[in-house]
Amino acid sequence: MTEDPQVVQSGWARQHFRDLLDDAHKGVNTAIHRYNKPIAVIVSADWFERAQRALNNSEK
């Protein structure tokens, strides 16, 4: 990630999941926290695929 992700709490994320998907589609990365601890990150599918390819290439 080039920019720090936006951070939301899990309860908010549950209620606004469609908004988070729209943000991911626009390139906004979102960290989801539960009890103020990072649990997951929502990124675009393109970002995820590039990250997987980079990891696979670094293992060779």
MOPAC internal coordinates of N, CA, C and O (Angstrom, degrees):
PM7 1SCF
backbone

  N    0.0000 0     0.00 0     0.00 0    0    0    0
  C    1.4436 1     0.00 0     0.00 0    1    0    0
  C    1.5165 1   109.09 1     0.00 0    2    1    0
  O    1.2310 1   121.64 1   -47.00 1    3    2    1
  N    1.2773 1   114.47 1   133.00 1    3    2    1
  C    1.4564 1   117.46 1  -179.48 1    5    3    2
  C    1.5209 1   111.76 1   -85.37 1    6    5    3
  O    1.2310 1   120.19 1   149.30 1    7    6    5
  N    1.3015 1   117.23 1   -30.70 1    7    6    5
  C    1.4561 1   121.23 1   178.12 1    9    7    6
  C    1.5192 1   108.55 1  -114.51 1   10    9    7
  O    1.2310 1   121.07 1   -23.84 1   11   10    9
  N    1.3327 1   115.56 1   156.16 1   11   10    9
  C    1.4530 1   118.15 1   175.01 1   13   11   10
  C    1.5209 1   108.88 1   -63.49 1   14   13   11
  O    1.2310 1   120.52 1   -41.25 1   15   14   13
  N    1.3378 1   116.61 1   138.75 1   15   14   13
  C    1.4620 1   118.42 1   179.21 1   17   15   14
  C    1.5270 1   111.14 1   -72.39 1   18   17   15
  O    1.2310 1   121.15 1   -25.23 1   19   18   17
  N    1.3316 1   115.41 1   154.77 1   19   18   17
  C    1.4562 1   117.68 1   170.00 1   21   19   18
  C    1.5252 1   106.60 1   -69.40 1   22   21   19
  O    1.2310 1   119.75 1   -28.24 1   23   22   21
  N    1.3029 1   118.08 1   151.76 1   23   22   21
  C    1.4630 1   122.56 1  -177.55 1   25   23   22
  C    1.5161 1   108.58 1  -119.53 1   26   25   23
  O    1.2310 1   121.14 1   -50.13 1   27   26   25
  N    1.3377 1   115.42 1   129.87 1   27   26   25
  C    1.4576 1   121.02 1   176.75 1   29   27   26
  C    1.5245 1   108.68 1  -133.02 1   30   29   27
  O    1.2310 1   120.93 1   -23.43 1   31   30   29
  N    1.3093 1   115.82 1   156.57 1   31   30   29
  C    1.4612 1   121.09 1   176.51 1   33   31   30
  C    1.5319 1   108.91 1   -83.52 1   34   33   31
  O    1.2310 1   120.43 1   -25.16 1   35   34   33
  N    1.3201 1   116.79 1   154.84 1   35   34   33
  C    1.4636 1   121.80 1  -174.26 1   37   35   34
  C    1.5242 1   112.81 1   -60.39 1   38   37   35
  O    1.2310 1   119.60 1   141.80 1   39   38   37
  N    1.3132 1   118.37 1   -38.20 1   39   38   37
  C    1.4622 1   120.58 1   179.05 1   41   39   38
  C    1.5110 1   111.74 1   -63.03 1   42   41   39
  O    1.2310 1   120.60 1   137.34 1   43   42   41
  N    1.3170 1   116.46 1   -42.66 1   43   42   41
  C    1.4548 1   121.15 1   177.91 1   45   43   42
  C    1.5215 1   109.68 1   -65.05 1   46   45   43
  O    1.2310 1   120.65 1   137.55 1   47   46   45
  N    1.3366 1   116.36 1   -42.45 1   47   46   45
  C    1.4653 1   120.76 1  -179.39 1   49   47   46
  C    1.5232 1   110.73 1   -61.30 1   50   49   47
  O    1.2310 1   120.14 1   139.55 1   51   50   49
  N    1.3196 1   117.34 1   -40.45 1   51   50   49
  C    1.4556 1   121.40 1   179.53 1   53   51   50
  C    1.5358 1   110.30 1   -60.60 1   54   53   51
  O    1.2310 1   120.37 1   138.90 1   55   54   53
  N    1.3067 1   116.89 1   -41.10 1   55   54   53
  C    1.4589 1   121.08 1  -177.63 1   57   55   54
  C    1.5269 1   113.19 1   -78.66 1   58   57   55
  O    1.2310 1   120.03 1   160.78 1   59   58   57
  N    1.3253 1   117.55 1   -19.22 1   59   58   57
  C    1.4643 1   121.43 1  -175.39 1   61   59   58
  C    1.5346 1   112.29 1  -124.44 1   62   61   59
  O    1.2310 1   120.52 1  -147.61 1   63   62   61
  N    1.3103 1   116.60 1    32.39 1   63   62   61
  C    1.4612 1   120.59 1  -174.39 1   65   63   62
  C    1.5293 1   112.41 1   -58.32 1   66   65   63
  O    1.2310 1   120.19 1   137.88 1   67   66   65
  N    1.3300 1   117.23 1   -42.12 1   67   66   65
  C    1.4690 1   119.69 1   179.52 1   69   67   66
  C    1.5223 1   111.23 1   -60.70 1   70   69   67
  O    1.2310 1   120.38 1   140.61 1   71   70   69
  N    1.3267 1   116.87 1   -39.39 1   71   70   69
  C    1.4654 1   120.40 1   177.78 1   73   71   70
  C    1.5278 1   110.63 1   -63.43 1   74   73   71
  O    1.2310 1   120.63 1   140.20 1   75   74   73
  N    1.3226 1   116.39 1   -39.80 1   75   74   73
  C    1.4673 1   120.13 1   179.07 1   77   75   74
  C    1.5268 1   111.12 1   -65.99 1   78   77   75
  O    1.2310 1   120.48 1   142.59 1   79   78   77
  N    1.3232 1   116.70 1   -37.41 1   79   78   77
  C    1.4655 1   119.60 1   175.92 1   81   79   78
  C    1.5237 1   111.14 1   -65.26 1   82   81   79
  O    1.2310 1   120.55 1   138.10 1   83   82   81
  N    1.3293 1   116.55 1   -41.90 1   83   82   81
  C    1.4650 1   119.96 1   176.79 1   85   83   82
  C    1.5254 1   110.49 1   -61.15 1   86   85   83
  O    1.2310 1   120.55 1   137.54 1   87   86   85
  N    1.3370 1   116.55 1   -42.46 1   87   86   85
  C    1.4672 1   120.53 1   178.10 1   89   87   86
  C    1.5241 1   110.97 1   -61.67 1   90   89   87
  O    1.2310 1   120.27 1   135.99 1   91   90   89
  N    1.3253 1   117.10 1   -44.01 1   91   90   89
  C    1.4674 1   120.73 1   179.81 1   93   91   90
  C    1.5230 1   110.25 1   -60.80 1   94   93   91
  O    1.2310 1   120.60 1   139.41 1   95   94   93
  N    1.3081 1   116.46 1   -40.59 1   95   94   93
  C    1.4684 1   121.01 1   178.54 1   97   95   94
  C    1.5239 1   111.00 1   -61.83 1   98   97   95
  O    1.2310 1   120.52 1   148.86 1   99   98   97
  N    1.3264 1   116.62 1   -31.14 1   99   98   97
  C    1.4692 1   122.28 1   178.50 1  101   99   98
  C    1.5220 1   112.35 1   -84.55 1  102  101   99
  O    1.2310 1   119.86 1   176.58 1  103  102  101
  N    1.3346 1   117.87 1    -3.42 1  103  102  101
  C    1.4625 1   121.15 1   178.45 1  105  103  102
  C    1.5179 1   114.53 1    97.98 1  106  105  103
  O    1.2310 1   120.09 1  -172.62 1  107  106  105
  N    1.3435 1   117.44 1     7.38 1  107  106  105
  C    1.4644 1   120.65 1   178.51 1  109  107  106
  C    1.5233 1   108.72 1   -87.63 1  110  109  107
  O    1.2310 1   120.08 1   -55.50 1  111  110  109
  N    1.3176 1   117.45 1   124.50 1  111  110  109
  C    1.4558 1   122.52 1   177.51 1  113  111  110
  C    1.5252 1   109.04 1   -93.02 1  114  113  111
  O    1.2310 1   120.75 1   -39.76 1  115  114  113
  N    1.3332 1   116.18 1   140.24 1  115  114  113
  C    1.4576 1   121.01 1  -175.52 1  117  115  114
  C    1.5239 1   110.41 1  -129.53 1  118  117  115
  O    1.2310 1   120.64 1   -54.96 1  119  118  117
  N    1.3143 1   116.38 1   125.04 1  119  118  117
  C    1.4656 1   121.57 1   173.32 1  121  119  118
  C    1.5227 1   107.82 1   -92.41 1  122  121  119
  O    1.2310 1   120.88 1   -48.71 1  123  122  121
  N    1.3251 1   115.92 1   131.29 1  123  122  121
  C    1.4623 1   120.74 1   177.71 1  125  123  122
  C    1.5258 1   108.17 1  -104.45 1  126  125  123
  O    1.2310 1   121.65 1   -53.82 1  127  126  125
  N    1.3226 1   114.45 1   126.18 1  127  126  125
  C    1.4622 1   120.91 1  -179.47 1  129  127  126
  C    1.5238 1   109.67 1  -110.41 1  130  129  127
  O    1.2310 1   120.80 1   -33.83 1  131  130  129
  N    1.3078 1   116.08 1   146.17 1  131  130  129
  C    1.4612 1   122.57 1   171.43 1  133  131  130
  C    1.5185 1   106.37 1  -125.38 1  134  133  131
  O    1.2310 1   120.67 1   -55.10 1  135  134  133
  N    1.2968 1   116.33 1   124.90 1  135  134  133
  C    1.4662 1   122.03 1  -176.28 1  137  135  134
  C    1.5289 1   110.49 1    54.55 1  138  137  135
  O    1.2310 1   121.11 1  -139.21 1  139  138  137
  N    1.3297 1   115.49 1    40.79 1  139  138  137
  C    1.4630 1   124.54 1   177.42 1  141  139  138
  C    1.5242 1   113.99 1    63.62 1  142  141  139
  O    1.2310 1   120.09 1  -157.11 1  143  142  141
  N    1.3357 1   117.44 1    22.89 1  143  142  141
  C    1.4615 1   122.11 1   174.72 1  145  143  142
  C    1.5274 1   108.39 1  -121.00 1  146  145  143
  O    1.2310 1   120.19 1   -43.45 1  147  146  145
  N    1.3351 1   117.24 1   136.55 1  147  146  145
  C    1.4664 1   119.28 1  -179.47 1  149  147  146
  C    1.5253 1   111.21 1   -64.97 1  150  149  147
  O    1.2310 1   121.06 1   -48.11 1  151  150  149
  N    1.3285 1   115.58 1   131.89 1  151  150  149
  C    1.4593 1   121.76 1  -178.41 1  153  151  150
  C    1.5264 1   111.65 1  -115.91 1  154  153  151
  O    1.2310 1   120.45 1   138.87 1  155  154  153
  N    1.3384 1   116.74 1   -41.13 1  155  154  153
  C    1.4603 1   121.26 1  -175.58 1  157  155  154
  C    1.5136 1   109.67 1  -154.67 1  158  157  155
  O    1.2310 1   121.35 1   -14.70 1  159  158  157
  N    1.3295 1   115.03 1   165.30 1  159  158  157
  C    1.4603 1   121.31 1   175.95 1  161  159  158
  C    1.5242 1   107.84 1  -132.97 1  162  161  159
  O    1.2310 1   120.96 1   -46.01 1  163  162  161
  N    1.3226 1   115.77 1   133.99 1  163  162  161
  C    1.4651 1   121.09 1   175.01 1  165  163  162
  C    1.5206 1   107.39 1  -101.64 1  166  165  163
  O    1.2310 1   121.33 1   -57.66 1  167  166  165
  N    1.3275 1   115.07 1   122.34 1  167  166  165
  C    1.4674 1   122.15 1   178.43 1  169  167  166
  C    1.5217 1   107.61 1  -130.18 1  170  169  167
  O    1.2310 1   120.30 1   -13.89 1  171  170  169
  N    1.3215 1   117.04 1   166.11 1  171  170  169
  C    1.4647 1   119.77 1   177.65 1  173  171  170
  C    1.5324 1   109.77 1   -68.14 1  174  173  171
  O    1.2310 1   121.04 1   -24.63 1  175  174  173
  N    1.3125 1   115.61 1   155.37 1  175  174  173
  C    1.4638 1   120.34 1   177.44 1  177  175  174
  C    1.5245 1   110.51 1   -60.14 1  178  177  175
  O    1.2310 1   120.38 1   142.41 1  179  178  177
  N    1.3287 1   116.88 1   -37.59 1  179  178  177
  C    1.4643 1   121.32 1   178.46 1  181  179  178
  C    1.5257 1   110.75 1   -61.40 1  182  181  179
  O    1.2310 1   120.50 1   134.24 1  183  182  181
  N    1.3283 1   116.65 1   -45.76 1  183  182  181
  C    1.4663 1   121.04 1   179.38 1  185  183  182
  C    1.5253 1   109.94 1   -60.75 1  186  185  183
  O    1.2310 1   120.53 1   135.29 1  187  186  185
  N    1.3221 1   116.60 1   -44.71 1  187  186  185
  C    1.4616 1   121.71 1  -179.11 1  189  187  186
  C    1.5257 1   111.45 1   -62.51 1  190  189  187
  O    1.2310 1   120.46 1   135.46 1  191  190  189
  N    1.3281 1   116.72 1   -44.54 1  191  190  189
  C    1.4658 1   120.41 1   179.94 1  193  191  190
  C    1.5217 1   111.45 1   -63.60 1  194  193  191
  O    1.2310 1   120.29 1   138.96 1  195  194  193
  N    1.3407 1   117.06 1   -41.04 1  195  194  193
  C    1.4703 1   120.11 1   177.14 1  197  195  194
  C    1.5280 1   110.74 1   -63.86 1  198  197  195
  O    1.2310 1   120.19 1   140.00 1  199  198  197
  N    1.3118 1   117.24 1   -40.00 1  199  198  197
  C    1.4684 1   120.96 1   179.11 1  201  199  198
  C    1.5263 1   110.44 1   -64.43 1  202  201  199
  O    1.2310 1   120.39 1   137.94 1  203  202  201
  N    1.3250 1   116.86 1   -42.06 1  203  202  201
  C    1.4652 1   119.96 1   177.90 1  205  203  202
  C    1.5198 1   111.35 1   -62.04 1  206  205  203
  O    1.2310 1   120.54 1   134.85 1  207  206  205
  N    1.3416 1   116.57 1   -45.15 1  207  206  205
  C    1.4753 1   119.57 1   178.75 1  209  207  206
  C    1.5289 1   110.64 1   -60.84 1  210  209  207
  O    1.2310 1   120.23 1   137.10 1  211  210  209
  N    1.3221 1   117.17 1   -42.90 1  211  210  209
  C    1.4629 1   120.86 1   179.97 1  213  211  210
  C    1.5181 1   110.89 1   -62.29 1  214  213  211
  O    1.2310 1   120.53 1   137.54 1  215  214  213
  N    1.3229 1   116.60 1   -42.46 1  215  214  213
  C    1.4728 1   119.72 1   178.11 1  217  215  214
  C    1.5223 1   111.27 1   -65.02 1  218  217  215
  O    1.2310 1   120.53 1   137.07 1  219  218  217
  N    1.3232 1   116.58 1   -42.93 1  219  218  217
  C    1.4584 1   119.90 1   179.40 1  221  219  218
  C    1.5218 1   111.18 1   -63.67 1  222  221  219
  O    1.2310 1   119.98 1   141.26 1  223  222  221
  N    1.3215 1   117.64 1   -38.74 1  223  222  221
  C    1.4679 1   120.81 1   178.74 1  225  223  222
  C    1.5102 1   111.72 1   -68.83 1  226  225  223
  O    1.2310 1   119.75 1   147.29 1  227  226  225
  N    1.3134 1   118.09 1   -32.71 1  227  226  225
  C    1.4670 1   119.97 1  -178.78 1  229  227  226
  C    1.5242 1   111.37 1   -75.18 1  230  229  227
  O    1.2310 1   119.95 1   161.08 1  231  230  229
  N    1.3157 1   117.71 1   -18.92 1  231  230  229
  C    1.4676 1   120.72 1   179.75 1  233  231  230
  C    1.5150 1   112.03 1   -82.11 1  234  233  231
  O    1.2310 1   119.98 1   166.25 1  235  234  233
  N    1.3343 1   117.64 1   -13.75 1  235  234  233
  C    1.4765 1   121.25 1  -177.29 1  237  235  234
  C    1.4838 1   112.03 1   -86.49 1  238  237  235
  O    1.2310 1   120.10 1   180.00 1  239  238  237

